């Protein structure tokens, strides 16, 4: 199976079902630095990236935003001095979809540009 970061997001309709706990655990093994958290009764994927300063954090935020636009799937981005917290989930289904894991993996790839 193709690595998550090389996959493309698929259009998600509100009739899609959130991933099962088994599916979440299987996909999460491919993005081990990400945490599945429950927020407002929904599962979200979250990870905080560290940077040496605000300028670098802002550039990372911009790159993640560009990839999100390209894939048509958008995160919550909290940019602070020296760090960016990225949260993925699928609003249309109030939970996690395969797209969230694809984008988390793509976000990890983007972070390597800033190492």
Beta strands, then each sheet from edge to edge (+ up, - down):
strand 1: 35-39
strand 2: 42-50
strand 3: 76-80
strand 4: 83-88
sheet 1: 1+ 2- 4+ 3-
end
